Amino acid sequence: MLNTMWEKEIIVTWSRTSIVIPTMIGHTITIHNGNEHLLIYITDCMVDHKLAKFSSTLNFWGHVEKNNKS
């Protein structure tokens, strides 16, 4: 998996629990977040982190408007 030729191959994965290792540097990986695949380019500062850290699964829609129902 070492990217010595700097190929532009995209690797598709559903495993969010995988840990980034140094041989993954330079690859583009798509991580499934439950709805779609997100493109992630692996750099050297991502080593020893899990792939789940780079693909969020929640979308923040904002706070609820104030109401006097309570």
Order of alpha helices (4+ residues) and beta strands (2+ residues): beta-beta-beta
